Every structure is written in C-alpha cells, then in structure tokens.
Amino acid sequence: MSRIPNTSDSLRPAEAKQVVASFAELGTPAKICALLTAGGIIEPFPIQARTLPDSLAGRDVLGRGRTGSGKTIAFAIPVVAALANATSGRRANSPRALVLVPTRELATQVAETLSPLAKALGLTTSTVFGGVPQSRQVTALRAGVDVMIACPGRLEDLIKQGLCDLSAVEVTVLDEADHMADLGFLPVVKRLLDRTPAGGQRLLFSATLDGGIDVLVKRYLNNPVTHSVDPVSAPVAAMTHHVFAVSTENKAAVVRELASGQGRSLLFTRTKHTAKKLARQLTDAGIPAVDLHGNLAQNARERNLAAFSDGSIRVLVATDIAARGIHVDDIALVVHVDPPAEHKAYLHRSGRTARAGAAGVVVTVMTPDQRGDVRTLTKQAGIFPTTSNVAPGAPAIVDLTGPPAAWIAPAPAADPALRATKQPRRGPARAPSTGSRSAGANGRSGSGSNGTGSRTAASRPIKKVASSRSQSVGYASTDSNGTRSSVAAFSERGSRRSPAGRSRPTGR
C-alpha cells in the first residue's frame, strides 16, 4: 500500500521501515476505525502508533511530538473510547472528560478533530474559551457535556461562578503543555487539575517537555509511560531554510515580493500593530491579505482564518498566536518578517509549512542590525540556512515564490464625506427625554450589548478545505453549544492517507 511519508520518517529511517499496526490492531473502537477509513485515514503516525496501546489501556501517557505529528488524534481516540466504555452518565455542569489547551484557536481545531469521533460513539463535546460571551458555554454545560475542550482562564472563571464542576472528570488531557507554561498558565492549570479526581486517567502531549512540564508530570501523572517521536528541537527535514539579508530601506519591498506568489504564504511579525499594518499595506498593493493577532475579536479571528483556509485569501500576517496549533493545509512559504526572540518560536512558526510529508520553504528577513541575533537563532534551532544578500527584484526571490499572482485591486475606501454623515435612525424617532428615571428607562433604543441581535462568533460556520496531506474527514458537526463546528471537517495534523488521498464527506 502506497502512503505519504511522515516528516519524522526522514529523521528515523530505521523506524520508518517497521511495519506499522493499523488503528484496529492498536485497539481503536470499530466505529472510530470506520470513520477514519471513510476519510482515507488508514495508517497511524508514529506518535499515534506508540501511545494508543497504553492510552487505550487506561494508563497515564506523556507524549512528545513536534507540531504536525498527529498528537490530536493520539489523545482524541482514547478519550472518547474511555467515555464510551464507562458506566457513568452525563450530568449537568459536570464534564466527563477535560482537554486543556492554551489558545482559543487551538481549542476550535481540537474540537474539529474530536467532535466527529465523539459523535460516532454517541458523545457530546463543547468548547470553553474567552473572547466570546459565556452564555452559550453555560447553556451547553447545563445540558450536560461529555468532552469539554477549554482554555484555562475562562474555565476557571466558570468554576468560580459555580457554573462548572470538575469532580466527575474521568480523563484529563493537557495539549501543548509547554506552550501553556510559556504563557504563564501553569498556576491556573494546577488549580484546575487539583479539582479533578486523583484516580482519573491523565494524558499530557507537548512538542517539548521543558518549561516546568516536569512539575506537572511528577505531581499529576501516575507512573506515566513516555513516548517521544522527535528530538526535543528537531527541525523538519522537508523544509528548506533561507536567510535574506536586506537593507532597512529595502525590507518592505522584499517582503511584498515574497508575499506576491501564487501559493499560500504565512508572514510572522512580532507585534500586533505590525501585523495589522502589513496586512493593510499588502492589500493596498494588490496582494489581498488578512491579519491574525490577539487584538482581533473572536469572530474576526475566525473569519480571517477561514478566508486563509479556504483559499479566498492567500496571505496571512500573524503574530505568534498562529505559531502553535493552527493547521492550514498547503502553506508553501513561511516568512519571518521579524525574526522571533528564541529558537523554539522559530521552529513552531516554521512548522506551519512542510507538514505531513509535504515540502516547504522558510525565509527569515534579516536587516544589518539583526545579523548576530539571527546567527544565534539558527544555531540553537539546529538549522543551516542558505544566506543571500537580496534587493527588490532579485532572482532569489522569484526562485522561491514562483511567478507572481495576478494583481487584485483593493476595495475602494468609503467616501470620508459619506462616512462622516450621520445616518438616519431607522424606525420611529425617540421622544425627547424628560430627565426622569422612568423616561430614560423607557426611551432606550434597545441597542445595548444584548439588544443588537447580532450573531456571535461561534455561530458562524467556517469552511475548511480538505487536503490529501492531512487527516481530514468532511463533517459538519453541531456541538452541544448548538453551533456548527467552525470548520466543517476534523483535521489532524500529520497522519497518513489512503492511496486515493481524498477525504469523503460523512454527513452534513
């Protein structure tokens, strides 16, 4: 049977020759196997093949694998299998399984992977994160949730309000635990884990096992089995790394040319302001781009990511918020417009390309004052980039980007005069206030935060393009929040496909 090679195959050639057991042989429930097979997911990736026998047996597991190695399905299968085999039932405000993740983007993507698997076994899922009203999340909890995917901050808020109880949790997962440590979430994570039963199963998955992760392991995991499929800071062999040395005055033009290719490009900046500004400048230059950073409202983040995922926009300008957990297929080029502060961030940023065996290109744009920092960065990351002195129009740029995409005229800006004109009020005019409390109360227009009737971010479905390089099952699921999953597929970062390499819809 032909297969797409895993990125880790090139790092461990001896292991790549071993016969890999099927999901069924690893003990995966038949309904889950059928769903995976329907999506063309036949052969497990190494992190899945190694951890599933132990996690399905109920043992605590510590798994390490780089971003894109398939960790999400590695923990999703044992979570839903354990709940399906348990005798306990669903209770209001008391989830039966808890998956903790560092960011809302990762929570959404984990839900995309886990929800179809859970539904196949008659289980429900829900997400809990900040940046959106909590009302839908509270409603889902009251109805009873089997698997809750949550960010630590919002979850602790709900617990303090008496709206959530973790005493019934049977399986707890920490995903991207090292990133939670980097973001300063470990104290909150510890408080949350202290509220879960000590005898429950615990699974910890991470790209690295530093940053205080050993404290969590010693305190909360019971005799865990450790599985590691990658070196701690291994670069992906399928990537080619370049450093473009530019003058300060030429940097903007070089970045614009790097973003002008016909493939998907992901550009990283250090600050939110720079990301927003660069996306606007590229769009004005005929290269439609969207931004992704912490200052955006959740609906704007989802809308921009959806546009990049479905191909309607080819360029995404992001801060490090997108360096972890965001999976979009077929990103051909990653550009470090601003080099990151440390080598782990470089590897995680770069890991958005060259996923699941595909090739990818990474370019670091370096100004003269950054030479020393970039030299240290690449050395610590264990890469040996090709360094070139470039200026706008250099052949080295076209060699990487290929021919430029067609120029697209930016949308015309609104006429300032029209924008400044006050629009007429719809409906009958409000009577002048008499100054009394009753008149003021009765005279409200009903346009407060709860009176607009606008749809929340969670209620807007996001389209996801299936790829032959990633585990993806077409599935438009509805979680217990009453909303469709923000991407109508579950997409796993890095698992092998069937020879056909296509995902087939399993439902609408």
C-alpha positions in Angstrom: 0.0 0.0 0.0 1.4 3.3 -1.0 1.5 6.1 1.6 2.6 9.7 2.0 5.8 9.7 4.1 5.8 11.3 7.5 8.2 14.1 8.3 9.6 12.0 11.1 10.4 9.2 8.6 13.4 11.1 7.4 14.6 11.6 11.0 14.3 8.0 12.0 14.9 5.9 8.9 15.2 2.6 10.8 11.8 3.0 12.4 10.2 4.0 9.1 10.9 0.5 7.7 9.0 -1.1 10.6 5.5 -2.4 9.9 3.0 -0.1 11.5 -0.1 -1.6 13.0 -3.5 -0.4 11.9 -5.8 1.6 14.1 -7.9 -1.5 14.6 -4.8 -3.6 15.6 -4.0 -0.8 18.2 -7.4 -1.3 19.8 -9.3 1.6 18.3 -13.1 1.0 18.5 -14.7 -0.3 15.3 -16.9 2.8 14.8 -13.9 5.1 15.1 -11.9 2.9 12.6 -14.8 3.1 10.2 -14.9 6.9 10.4 -11.2 7.2 9.9 -11.2 4.8 7.0 -14.1 6.8 5.4 -11.9 9.8 5.5 -8.9 8.0 3.9 -7.0 7.7 7.2 -5.6 4.2 7.1 -2.2 4.1 8.8 -1.3 5.8 12.1 1.5 8.1 12.5 4.3 7.2 15.0 3.0 9.3 17.9 -0.4 7.5 17.5 1.0 4.1 17.0 3.2 4.4 20.1 0.8 5.9 22.5 -2.5 4.3 21.6 -1.8 0.9 23.1 -1.1 2.4 26.5 -3.7 5.2 26.5 -6.4 2.8 25.3 -5.4 0.6 28.2 -6.1 3.4 30.7 -2.5 4.3 31.5 -1.2 7.8 32.0 0.8 8.8 29.0 3.4 11.5 28.4 3.8 12.1 24.6 6.2 14.3 22.8 6.0 15.1 19.1 6.5 18.2 17.0 3.6 20.3 15.8 2.0 18.4 12.9 3.0 14.9 14.2 -0.6 13.8 14.9 -0.9 14.3 18.6 -4.6 15.4 18.5 -5.9 12.1 17.2 -3.5 10.3 19.5 -5.4 11.6 22.5 -8.8 12.0 20.9 -9.3 8.3 20.4 -8.6 7.2 24.0 -10.7 10.0 25.4 -13.9 9.0 23.5 -13.2 5.3 23.9 -12.8 5.6 27.7 -16.1 7.5 28.0 -18.0 5.1 25.7 -16.9 2.2 27.8 -17.7 3.9 31.2 -20.9 3.3 33.1 -21.2 6.9 34.3 -23.8 9.1 32.6 -23.9 12.7 31.5 -24.6 15.2 34.3 -25.4 18.9 34.2 -22.4 21.2 34.7 -20.0 18.3 35.1 -18.0 17.3 32.1 -16.7 13.7 32.0 -13.5 14.5 30.1 -11.4 17.7 30.0 -9.0 18.8 27.3 -7.0 21.8 28.3 -5.4 23.9 25.5 -3.5 27.3 25.6 -5.4 29.2 23.0 -9.0 29.6 21.6 -7.7 28.8 18.1 -6.3 25.5 19.2 -9.5 24.8 21.2 -11.5 25.2 18.0 -9.2 23.0 16.0 -9.1 20.3 18.6 -12.9 20.4 18.7 -12.9 19.9 14.9 -10.9 16.7 15.3 -12.6 15.4 18.3 -16.3 16.1 17.7 -16.9 13.7 14.8 -15.1 10.9 16.8 -17.3 11.7 19.8 -20.5 11.8 17.9 -19.7 8.4 16.3 -19.9 7.0 19.9 -22.9 9.0 21.0 -21.0 11.6 23.0 -21.2 15.3 23.1 -18.5 18.0 23.0 -18.3 21.7 23.9 -15.7 24.4 23.8 -14.9 26.9 26.6 -12.7 29.9 25.9 -12.7 33.7 26.4 -13.3 36.4 23.8 -16.9 35.4 23.3 -20.0 35.6 25.6 -20.2 32.8 28.1 -23.9 32.3 27.7 -23.7 29.5 25.1 -21.0 27.8 27.0 -23.1 27.9 30.2 -26.1 26.5 28.3 -24.0 23.6 27.0 -22.8 22.8 30.5 -26.2 22.8 31.9 -27.4 20.4 29.2 -24.5 18.0 30.1 -21.3 17.6 28.2 -19.1 14.5 27.8 -16.0 16.2 26.5 -15.1 19.8 27.2 -12.2 21.5 25.3 -11.2 24.5 27.3 -8.7 27.3 27.8 -7.7 27.6 31.5 -8.7 31.2 32.1 -12.4 31.0 31.0 -12.8 27.6 32.6 -11.6 28.9 36.0 -14.0 31.8 35.7 -16.9 29.5 35.2 -15.9 27.4 38.1 -15.6 30.4 40.4 -19.2 31.4 39.3 -20.4 27.9 40.3 -21.2 27.0 36.7 -18.8 24.1 36.2 -17.7 21.3 38.4 -14.7 19.0 37.5 -15.3 16.3 40.1 -16.8 14.0 37.5 -13.8 14.2 35.1 -12.6 10.7 34.2 -9.9 11.6 31.6 -7.8 14.8 31.5 -5.7 15.9 28.6 -3.1 18.7 28.5 -2.4 19.6 24.9 0.6 21.9 24.1 1.5 21.8 27.7 4.8 23.6 27.1 3.0 26.5 25.4 0.7 26.8 28.4 3.9 27.1 30.5 5.3 29.7 28.2 2.1 31.8 28.5 2.2 31.6 32.3 -0.8 29.3 32.7 0.8 26.7 34.9 -0.6 28.0 38.2 -4.1 28.0 36.7 -3.6 24.6 35.2 -2.5 23.2 38.6 -5.6 24.6 40.3 -7.8 23.0 37.6 -6.1 19.7 37.9 -6.5 19.8 41.7 -10.2 19.8 41.1 -10.2 16.6 39.0 -10.3 13.2 40.7 -6.8 11.9 41.6 -7.6 8.5 40.2 -8.6 9.6 36.7 -6.5 9.0 33.6 -4.2 11.8 32.5 -2.6 12.4 29.1 0.0 15.1 28.5 1.1 15.9 25.0 3.6 18.5 24.0 6.1 19.5 21.4 8.8 19.8 24.1 9.0 18.7 27.7 10.6 21.7 29.3 9.3 24.9 30.8 8.1 23.4 34.1 6.3 20.4 32.4 8.3 18.0 34.7 6.5 19.6 37.7 3.1 18.7 36.2 4.3 15.2 35.4 5.6 14.4 38.9 2.6 15.9 40.6 -0.4 14.7 38.5 0.6 11.7 36.3 0.7 8.3 37.9 3.6 6.2 36.7 3.3 7.6 33.1 4.5 5.9 30.0 6.7 8.2 28.0 6.7 8.2 24.2 8.8 10.5 22.1 8.9 10.5 18.3 11.2 13.5 17.7 14.3 15.1 19.2 13.5 18.0 21.5 14.2 20.7 19.0 14.3 18.8 15.7 13.9 20.9 12.5 11.8 19.3 9.8 13.9 17.7 7.1 11.4 18.6 4.3 11.9 22.3 5.0 14.4 24.5 3.2 15.6 27.4 5.2 16.8 30.7 3.8 18.0 34.0 5.3 17.6 37.1 3.1 19.9 39.9 4.2 18.3 43.2 3.2 18.9 46.8 3.8 16.4 48.5 6.1 15.1 50.7 3.3 14.5 47.6 1.1 12.9 45.4 3.6 9.3 46.4 2.9 9.6 45.8 -0.9 11.3 42.4 -0.4 8.6 41.3 2.0 6.0 42.4 -0.5 7.6 40.4 -3.3 7.8 37.3 -1.1 4.1 37.6 -0.4 3.2 38.0 -4.1 3.4 34.4 -5.2 0.5 32.2 -6.2 0.8 29.8 -3.2 -0.3 30.3 0.4 2.1 32.4 2.4 2.2 32.9 6.2 4.1 36.0 7.4 5.1 36.4 11.0 5.6 39.7 12.8 6.5 40.4 16.5 3.8 42.9 17.3 0.0 43.1 16.7 0.4 46.6 15.3 2.9 45.5 12.7 0.7 42.5 11.6 -2.3 44.8 11.1 -0.3 47.4 9.3 1.5 44.9 7.0 -1.8 43.2 6.0 -3.3 46.5 5.1 -0.2 47.6 3.1 -0.1 44.3 1.1 -3.8 44.6 0.3 -3.3 48.2 -0.9 -0.5 46.9 -3.1 -2.8 44.4 -4.8 -1.9 41.4 -2.6 -5.1 40.6 -0.6 -4.0 39.7 3.0 -5.7 39.3 6.4 -4.2 39.6 9.9 -4.4 37.3 12.9 -3.4 38.6 16.4 -4.7 39.0 19.9 -6.4 42.3 19.4 -8.9 40.9 17.0 -12.4 39.9 18.2 -13.1 36.2 18.1 -15.4 36.5 15.1 -12.8 38.5 13.2 -10.1 35.9 14.0 -12.3 33.1 12.8 -13.3 35.0 9.7 -9.8 35.8 8.7 -8.5 32.3 9.4 -11.4 30.9 7.3 -10.6 33.1 4.4 -7.0 31.9 4.5 -8.0 28.3 4.9 -10.5 28.2 2.1 -8.1 29.9 -0.3 -10.1 33.1 -0.9 -7.1 35.0 0.7 -3.6 33.6 0.0 -1.6 35.7 2.6 -2.0 35.7 6.4 0.0 38.1 8.5 0.2 36.9 12.1 1.9 37.2 15.4 3.0 34.1 17.3 -0.7 33.4 18.1 -0.6 31.3 14.9 2.7 29.5 15.6 1.0 26.8 17.7 -1.9 24.6 16.9 -3.2 26.5 13.8 -3.4 23.9 11.0 -4.0 25.1 7.4 -3.1 22.8 4.6 -0.6 23.5 1.8 1.2 26.6 3.2 4.1 26.9 0.7 6.0 29.7 2.3 6.6 30.9 5.9 8.3 34.3 6.2 9.8 35.6 9.4 9.3 39.3 8.7 10.5 39.9 12.2 12.9 37.1 13.5 11.5 35.6 16.7 13.1 36.1 20.0 14.2 32.4 20.6 14.7 29.2 18.6 11.7 27.3 19.8 9.4 30.1 18.5 11.3 29.8 15.2 10.7 26.1 14.9 7.0 26.4 15.8 6.5 29.3 13.4 8.3 27.4 10.6 6.2 24.3 11.4 3.2 25.8 9.7 4.7 24.6 6.4 6.2 21.2 5.4 3.5 19.3 7.3 2.7 15.6 6.9 5.5 14.9 4.4 5.0 17.9 2.2 7.9 20.2 1.3 8.0 23.8 2.5 10.2 26.9 2.4 11.1 29.2 5.3 12.6 32.6 4.8 14.0 34.9 7.6 14.3 38.5 6.5 17.4 40.0 8.2 18.4 43.6 8.5 22.0 44.5 9.3 21.3 45.1 13.0 19.8 41.6 13.3 22.8 39.6 12.0 24.1 38.4 15.4 20.6 37.5 16.7 19.7 35.5 13.6 23.1 33.7 13.6 22.4 32.6 17.3 18.8 31.7 16.5 19.6 29.4 13.6 22.4 27.7 15.5 20.2 27.0 18.5 17.5 25.7 16.2 19.9 23.3 14.6 19.4 24.6 11.0 21.9 25.6 8.3 20.1 28.2 6.2 21.2 29.5 2.8 22.0 33.1 3.3 21.7 35.6 0.4 22.0 39.3 0.0 18.9 40.4 -1.8 17.2 43.5 -3.1 13.8 44.0 -4.7 13.6 42.1 -8.0 16.4 39.7 -7.0 16.2 36.3 -8.8 16.5 34.5 -5.4 13.0 35.8 -4.5 11.4 34.5 -7.7 13.1 31.2 -7.3 11.2 30.7 -4.0 7.9 32.3 -4.8 7.5 31.4 -8.5 5.6 33.8 -10.8 3.6 36.4 -9.1 -0.2 36.1 -8.7 -2.5 38.5 -10.6 -2.8 41.9 -9.1 -6.1 42.5 -7.4 -7.4 46.0 -6.9 -8.1 46.8 -3.3 -11.7 47.6 -2.4 -12.4 51.3 -2.7 -12.4 53.2 0.6 -15.6 54.8 1.8 -16.1 58.4 0.9 -15.0 60.4 4.0 -17.9 62.8 3.5 -20.4 60.0 3.5 -18.7 58.3 6.4 -18.9 61.5 8.4 -22.6 62.0 7.6 -24.9 60.8 10.3 -27.2 58.0 9.0 -30.9 58.5 9.6 -32.3 56.4 12.5 -34.5 53.5 11.5 -37.9 53.3 12.9 -39.9 55.9 14.8 -37.9 58.7 16.4 -37.4 58.5 20.1 -39.3 61.2 22.2 -37.0 63.7 23.9 -36.1 62.6 27.4 -37.8 64.4 30.3 -34.8 63.7 32.5 -36.8 61.3 34.8 -35.6 57.8 35.5 -38.7 56.3 34.1 -38.5 58.3 30.9 -34.8 57.4 30.5 -35.5 53.7 31.0 -38.5 53.6 28.6 -36.7 55.6 26.0 -33.8 53.2 25.4 -33.3 52.2 21.8 -32.6 48.6 22.7 -29.2 48.7 21.0 -27.2 47.6 24.1 -24.8 44.7 24.1 -27.6 42.2 24.4 -30.0 44.0 22.2 -28.4 44.0 18.8 -29.4 40.5 17.9 -26.1 40.1 16.2 -24.7 36.6 15.7 -21.8 35.6 17.9 -18.5 34.4 16.5 -19.4 30.8 17.5 -22.5 30.8 15.3 -20.6 31.4 12.1 -19.5 28.2 10.3 -16.1 28.3 8.8 -15.3 26.5 5.6 -12.2 24.2 5.6 -10.5 22.8 2.5 -9.6 19.1 2.8 -6.1 18.2 1.8 -4.6 14.9 0.7 -1.7 15.6 3.1 -3.6 15.7 6.4 -6.1 13.5 8.2 -9.4 15.2 7.3 -12.9 13.8 7.5 -15.6 16.0 6.0 -18.1 16.5 8.8 -20.3 19.5 9.5 -20.9 18.7 13.2 -23.0 20.6 15.7 -21.7 20.6 19.3 -23.6 21.0 22.5 -23.4 24.7 22.3 -25.9 24.4 19.5 -23.4 25.7 16.9 -21.7 24.2 14.0 -18.1 23.5 14.3 -16.2 26.4 13.0 -14.6 24.3 10.3 -16.7 21.6 8.7 -14.1 18.9 9.0 -11.9 17.3 11.6 -8.4 17.8 10.5 -5.5 16.1 12.1 -2.0 17.5 11.7 0.1 14.8 10.2 -1.3 11.3 9.5 -1.1 9.1 6.5 -3.8 9.0 3.9 -5.2 6.2 1.8 -3.8 5.8 -1.7 -6.6 7.9 -3.1 -5.6 10.7 -0.8 -9.1 12.2 -0.7 -11.5 12.9 2.2 -15.1 12.0 1.7 -18.0 13.7 3.4 -19.6 11.6 6.2 -22.5 13.9 6.8 -23.9 17.4 6.6 
